[in-house]
């Protein structure tokens, strides 16, 4: 891998004024400094992929991996913006989160397999077949594709009549998700609990073995569809708690005072976030160890989510 320390020169085509990104920054509640970071690291990335795609006759599937709160959703949206504005490409952004099983489906799993499967997030709580079908549909030149969305505030899939509709084929599909690229681990690695959640709520390792088996199935077929891999690499799992807490605060701020924390619109407090991220710890730590050497673009981050290095195969 070539190592780039951020000393990148932007040509005129890469320069987008801060004012042009004003709405994007506002929508994502980003500091103005994000623009400088984006120009330094992500504009050259968009150019490399965008110019290559302009010469291609097939859809490119771009996968973005990152721990919770690492900024992968923001990066996906930024790249979509740049691909569309600068290179006139049709772009569709998908998240692995869009394909969570419904609350009812997860409740069934929680009763038939293990109670922890009521909580969204881990492999086994997604409709992977649906994700693959939709990606295939978006690569087709004809027809309309209906894309599910998941409402984290209600912890359930949005009603089908409110799914997004895409009437054209995509030049680029961006798929982002925390577990993208994860592989099944040897069963012996799952014997010892990794945190309090596993020790107290999965003492017989039923839940983590089920999750691990799911990774060995359709998830690998989905991951094999990805053409270009990007990873936003956290320095360690210890950073994830604070990053995920910031995400929850954004969700709280996005809800009106009349809905936040009432009814189905539950926003987690600090203790809730701490327990929630323990569901993700085992696979996240395994990804931090195994995925960096396999991706096309590896962005290494510090604890403040500042990118400190890029390793690429270009």
C-alpha positions as CSV (number, residue, x, y, z in Angstrom):
1,X,0.0,0.0,0.0
2,X,1.1,3.5,-0.7
3,X,1.2,5.7,2.3
4,X,-0.1,9.3,1.9
5,X,0.3,11.8,4.7
6,X,-2.2,14.3,3.4
7,X,0.2,16.5,1.4
8,X,-2.2,16.5,-1.5
9,X,-2.4,19.2,-4.2
10,X,-5.9,19.8,-5.5
11,X,-6.4,20.9,-9.1
12,X,-9.1,23.4,-10.1
13,X,-11.7,20.7,-10.8
14,X,-11.4,19.5,-7.2
15,X,-12.0,22.8,-5.5
16,X,-15.5,23.3,-4.2
17,X,-16.1,26.5,-2.2
18,X,-17.2,26.2,1.4
19,X,-20.4,28.0,0.5
20,X,-21.4,25.3,-1.9
21,X,-21.2,22.8,1.0
22,X,-23.2,24.9,3.4
23,X,-26.4,22.9,3.2
24,X,-24.4,19.7,3.5
25,X,-22.6,20.9,6.6
26,X,-25.8,22.1,8.2
27,X,-27.7,18.9,7.5
28,X,-25.0,16.8,9.2
29,X,-24.3,19.2,12.0
30,X,-20.7,19.4,11.0
31,X,-18.0,22.0,12.0
32,X,-16.7,24.2,9.3
33,X,-13.3,22.5,9.7
34,X,-14.9,19.4,8.1
35,X,-14.6,21.1,4.8
36,X,-10.8,21.4,5.1
37,X,-10.6,17.7,6.1
38,X,-12.9,16.8,3.2
39,X,-10.8,18.7,0.6
40,X,-7.6,17.2,1.9
41,X,-8.7,13.5,2.1
42,X,-12.0,12.9,0.4
43,X,-12.0,15.1,-2.7
44,X,-9.0,13.3,-4.2
45,X,-10.7,10.0,-3.4
46,X,-13.9,11.1,-5.1
47,X,-11.9,12.2,-8.2
48,X,-10.1,9.0,-8.5
49,X,-13.2,6.9,-8.3
50,X,-15.5,9.3,-10.2
51,X,-13.2,9.7,-13.2
52,X,-12.7,5.9,-13.4
53,X,-16.4,5.4,-13.3
54,X,-17.1,7.8,-16.1
55,X,-15.2,5.4,-18.3
56,X,-17.0,2.3,-17.1
57,X,-20.1,0.7,-18.5
58,X,-21.1,-1.1,-15.3
59,X,-22.2,-0.1,-11.9
60,X,-19.5,0.2,-9.3
61,X,-20.3,-0.9,-5.7
62,X,-18.4,1.1,-3.1
63,X,-18.2,-0.3,0.4
64,X,-17.4,1.8,3.5
65,X,-16.6,0.2,6.8
66,X,-16.2,2.0,10.0
67,X,-16.9,1.6,13.7
68,X,-20.0,3.2,15.2
69,X,-19.7,7.0,15.1
70,X,-16.6,7.0,12.8
71,X,-18.3,9.1,10.2
72,X,-19.0,6.5,7.5
73,X,-22.5,7.7,6.9
74,X,-21.3,11.3,6.5
75,X,-18.6,10.1,4.1
76,X,-21.1,8.2,2.1
77,X,-23.3,11.2,1.7
78,X,-20.3,13.5,0.9
79,X,-19.0,11.1,-1.8
80,X,-22.5,10.9,-3.3
81,X,-22.7,14.7,-3.4
82,X,-19.3,14.9,-5.1
83,X,-20.0,12.1,-7.6
84,X,-23.3,13.8,-8.5
85,X,-22.2,17.4,-8.6
86,X,-18.7,17.0,-10.1
87,X,-19.0,13.9,-12.3
88,X,-22.8,13.8,-13.1
89,X,-23.1,10.3,-11.9
90,X,-26.3,8.6,-10.7
91,X,-25.5,7.6,-7.1
92,X,-27.5,5.6,-4.5
93,X,-26.5,5.5,-0.9
94,X,-27.4,2.4,1.1
95,X,-26.7,1.5,4.7
96,X,-26.6,-2.0,6.1
97,X,-28.9,-0.4,8.7
98,X,-31.6,0.1,6.0
99,X,-32.0,-3.7,6.0
100,X,-32.5,-4.4,9.7
101,X,-35.2,-6.9,10.3
102,X,-38.4,-5.4,11.6
103,X,-39.0,-5.1,15.3
104,X,-41.5,-8.0,15.1
105,X,-39.1,-10.2,13.3
106,X,-36.3,-9.6,15.8
107,X,-38.8,-10.3,18.6
108,X,-39.4,-13.7,17.1
109,X,-35.7,-14.4,16.9
110,X,-35.3,-13.3,20.5
111,X,-37.8,-15.9,21.6
112,X,-36.7,-18.7,19.3
113,X,-32.9,-18.3,19.4
114,X,-31.7,-15.8,22.1
115,X,-33.1,-12.7,23.8
116,X,-30.2,-10.5,22.7
117,X,-31.4,-10.8,19.1
118,X,-34.2,-8.3,19.9
119,X,-31.5,-5.7,19.7
120,X,-30.7,-4.5,16.1
121,X,-27.2,-4.4,14.8
122,X,-25.3,-7.6,14.8
123,X,-25.2,-10.1,11.9
124,X,-28.4,-12.1,11.9
125,X,-30.6,-9.0,12.5
126,X,-30.5,-7.9,8.8
127,X,-32.4,-9.1,5.7
128,X,-29.3,-9.7,3.6
129,X,-31.3,-11.3,0.8
130,X,-33.3,-8.1,0.4
131,X,-30.1,-6.1,0.3
132,X,-28.6,-8.2,-2.4
133,X,-31.9,-8.1,-4.5
134,X,-32.0,-4.3,-4.2
135,X,-28.4,-3.9,-5.3
136,X,-29.0,-6.2,-8.3
137,X,-32.1,-4.1,-9.2
138,X,-30.2,-0.9,-9.0
139,X,-27.7,-2.3,-11.4
140,X,-30.5,-3.0,-13.9
141,X,-31.3,-0.5,-16.6
142,X,-35.1,-0.9,-16.4
143,X,-37.8,-0.6,-13.7
144,X,-38.2,1.1,-10.4
145,X,-36.4,0.0,-7.3
146,X,-38.0,0.4,-3.9
147,X,-35.5,1.0,-1.1
148,X,-36.4,0.3,2.6
149,X,-35.3,2.7,5.3
150,X,-35.0,2.1,9.0
151,X,-36.2,4.5,11.6
152,X,-33.8,4.3,14.6
153,X,-36.0,6.5,16.7
154,X,-38.8,4.0,16.5
155,X,-36.5,1.0,16.2
156,X,-38.4,-0.3,13.2
157,X,-38.5,-0.4,9.5
158,X,-40.4,2.4,7.8
159,X,-43.7,1.3,6.2
160,X,-43.4,0.1,2.7
161,X,-45.5,2.8,1.2
162,X,-42.8,5.3,2.5
163,X,-39.8,3.5,1.0
164,X,-37.6,5.5,-1.4
165,X,-38.2,5.0,-5.1
166,X,-35.3,5.0,-7.6
167,X,-36.4,4.9,-11.3
168,X,-33.0,4.8,-13.0
169,X,-30.0,2.5,-12.8
170,X,-27.1,3.6,-10.6
171,X,-23.6,4.4,-11.8
172,X,-22.3,4.0,-8.2
173,X,-23.9,2.3,-5.3
174,X,-22.4,3.2,-1.9
175,X,-23.0,0.7,0.8
176,X,-21.9,1.6,4.3
177,X,-22.0,-0.4,7.5
178,X,-20.1,-1.2,10.7
179,X,-19.8,-4.9,10.0
180,X,-19.0,-4.8,6.3
181,X,-16.1,-7.1,5.6
182,X,-16.4,-9.1,8.8
183,X,-15.6,-12.8,8.6
184,X,-16.6,-15.8,10.7
185,X,-14.3,-16.5,13.6
186,X,-13.1,-19.9,14.9
187,X,-15.6,-21.3,17.4
188,X,-12.8,-21.6,20.1
189,X,-12.4,-17.8,19.9
190,X,-15.9,-17.3,21.1
191,X,-15.6,-19.4,24.3
192,X,-14.5,-16.6,26.6
193,X,-16.8,-13.6,27.0
194,X,-15.3,-10.3,25.8
195,X,-17.3,-7.9,28.0
196,X,-20.0,-7.7,30.7
197,X,-22.8,-8.2,28.2
198,X,-21.5,-11.5,27.0
199,X,-20.6,-12.7,30.5
200,X,-23.9,-11.9,32.1
201,X,-26.4,-12.1,29.2
202,X,-24.8,-14.8,27.0
203,X,-23.0,-17.1,29.4
204,X,-23.5,-20.2,27.2
205,X,-22.3,-18.4,24.1
206,X,-25.6,-19.1,22.2
207,X,-26.0,-15.6,20.9
208,X,-22.4,-15.0,19.8
209,X,-22.2,-18.4,18.1
210,X,-25.5,-17.6,16.2
211,X,-24.2,-14.3,15.1
212,X,-20.9,-15.8,14.1
213,X,-22.6,-18.5,12.0
214,X,-24.7,-15.8,10.2
215,X,-21.4,-14.1,9.1
216,X,-20.4,-17.3,7.4
217,X,-23.5,-17.3,5.2
218,X,-25.2,-14.7,3.0
219,X,-23.2,-11.8,4.5
220,X,-20.1,-13.1,2.6
221,X,-22.1,-13.1,-0.6
222,X,-23.1,-9.5,0.0
223,X,-19.6,-8.4,0.8
224,X,-18.3,-10.2,-2.3
225,X,-20.4,-7.8,-4.4
226,X,-18.3,-4.8,-3.4
227,X,-15.8,-3.6,-5.9
228,X,-14.0,-0.9,-4.0
229,X,-13.4,-0.9,-0.2
230,X,-12.9,2.0,2.1
231,X,-12.2,1.7,5.8
232,X,-12.4,4.5,8.4
233,X,-10.2,2.9,11.1
234,X,-10.7,3.8,14.7
235,X,-7.5,3.6,16.9
236,X,-9.3,1.2,19.2
237,X,-12.7,0.1,20.3
238,X,-12.4,2.4,23.4
239,X,-13.2,5.4,21.2
240,X,-16.5,3.9,20.1
241,X,-18.5,4.8,23.2
242,X,-17.9,8.5,22.9
243,X,-18.5,8.5,19.2
244,X,-21.7,6.6,19.6
245,X,-22.9,8.9,22.3
246,X,-22.4,11.8,20.0
247,X,-24.6,10.1,17.4
248,X,-27.3,9.6,20.0
249,X,-27.2,13.3,20.9
250,X,-27.6,14.2,17.2
251,X,-30.6,11.9,17.1
252,X,-32.0,13.6,20.2
253,X,-31.5,17.0,18.7
254,X,-33.2,16.0,15.4
255,X,-36.4,15.1,17.3
256,X,-38.8,17.8,18.4
257,X,-39.3,18.4,22.1
258,X,-42.8,16.9,21.8
259,X,-41.5,13.5,20.5
260,X,-38.0,13.0,21.9
261,X,-37.9,10.3,24.6
262,X,-41.6,9.6,24.5
263,X,-43.6,6.8,23.0
264,X,-41.6,4.9,20.4
265,X,-39.1,7.7,20.0
266,X,-36.6,6.5,22.6
267,X,-33.1,8.0,22.7
268,X,-30.5,6.2,24.7
269,X,-28.8,7.8,27.7
270,X,-25.1,7.2,28.6
271,X,-25.7,3.9,30.3
272,X,-27.9,2.7,27.4
273,X,-25.2,3.6,24.9
274,X,-22.5,1.8,27.0
275,X,-24.6,-1.4,27.0
276,X,-25.6,-1.0,23.4
277,X,-22.1,-0.9,22.0
278,X,-21.1,-4.0,23.8
279,X,-23.2,-5.9,21.2
280,X,-20.7,-4.7,18.6
281,X,-17.4,-5.0,20.4
282,X,-16.4,-8.5,19.4
283,X,-16.8,-8.1,15.7
284,X,-15.5,-4.5,15.7
285,X,-12.3,-5.5,17.4
286,X,-11.9,-8.5,15.0
287,X,-12.4,-6.1,12.0
288,X,-9.8,-3.7,13.4
289,X,-7.3,-6.6,13.4
290,X,-8.2,-8.2,10.1
291,X,-9.7,-5.7,7.6
292,X,-7.1,-3.0,7.2
293,X,-4.8,-5.0,5.0
294,X,-7.6,-6.0,2.6
295,X,-9.2,-2.6,1.7
296,X,-8.4,-0.3,-1.2
297,X,-8.4,2.9,0.9
298,X,-7.5,2.8,4.6
299,X,-8.1,6.1,6.5
300,X,-6.5,5.9,9.9
301,X,-8.1,8.1,12.5
302,X,-7.1,9.4,16.0
303,X,-9.4,9.4,19.0
304,X,-10.9,12.7,17.9
305,X,-11.8,11.2,14.5
306,X,-9.1,13.3,12.8
307,X,-7.6,11.4,9.9
308,X,-3.9,11.1,10.3
309,X,-2.9,8.8,7.5
310,X,-4.2,7.3,4.2
311,X,-2.9,4.0,2.8
312,X,-4.2,3.1,-0.6
313,X,-3.6,0.5,-3.3
314,X,-3.4,3.2,-6.0
